[in-house]
Amino acid sequence: MQSTMNLLDEALKVAPIPEWTKKLHLSRDAIAGAKSKGRLTPVIAGGLAIELNQDPARWIALATLESAPDSPAKEALLRKLQKTRTW
């Protein structure tokens, strides 16, 4: 399954971080902070997805899952999503 870091990698092929922060109306450190945490917030993921002509709902959902605490329910959901063709 992809992660929001994959979306960020695609975005950085198009433009550098300062350009994205300006375009998405983010603070200077928002994307750099997300990058250091290894996951994007749902807001950043959705904004990047729209700008890259990708499905924002998918990336927002994935960012939400990434930020959820580890639990058996989260692991079960991730396994089910991996079996679907849309994820």
N, C-alpha and C positions, 0 to 999 in steps of 0.2 A: 504494500500500500504506500502511496506517496505521502509525503509530509509537506507541511507548509513551507519548509525550507526549499523544497523543489520549486515551489511557486516563486519564492524569493530569488532563487538562482536564475529562473527564466527572466524575471524582471530586471535583474542586474545585467543581463546580456543586452537589454534594450537601453537602459540608462543607469547612471550611478546613483547611489543612495541620496545625495543632496537633491537631485532632480525629483526623485520619488517623494521625498519629504515635502517638497514645495507643492508638487502636483496633488498630493493627498491631504495637504493641510495638516501635517504632522510636526511635532517638535523635532529639532535636529537629531536628538538621540533616540527617537522612537524605534526606527528600524534597526539601528545599531544595537540597541538594547534587546530587541526581539531576536536578533541574530545571535547574540551572546547567550540567550536563554535556550536557543535551539528551536524556537517556535514563534509563529506570528500570532498576534491577537486577531480575533475575528474581524475587527474593524480594518486592520491593515490588510489581512488576507482578502477580504471582500473588495476593498479598494483596488488592490493590485489586480485581482481577477477581472474586475470590470475593465480596467485599463488595458489588460492583455487579451480582452475578448474571450474570457473563459467564464464558466458558470460560477457566479459569486456564491450562490447558495451552497454549492458543494464545498468550496474552500472555507466558507464561514463555518459550516458544520464540522469540517475537519479540524479547524483551529479550535473550535469549542471542545471537541473530543481530546485534542492534545493538551488542553489546559485542565481537563477534569482530573481529579486525583485517581491514582491507580486503585482499582477495585475489581472483584470478580465480575461484576456487571459490565464494567468498561471493557474488560478483556473478552467477555462473551460477545459483546456488540462488535468489537473490532474483528473477531474471528468471523462473525456472520457477514460483516461488510466485505471482508476479503474474498468471500465466496461469490459475491455479486459481481456482475460485469461492469457496473457503473462506477465502482471504486477502484 
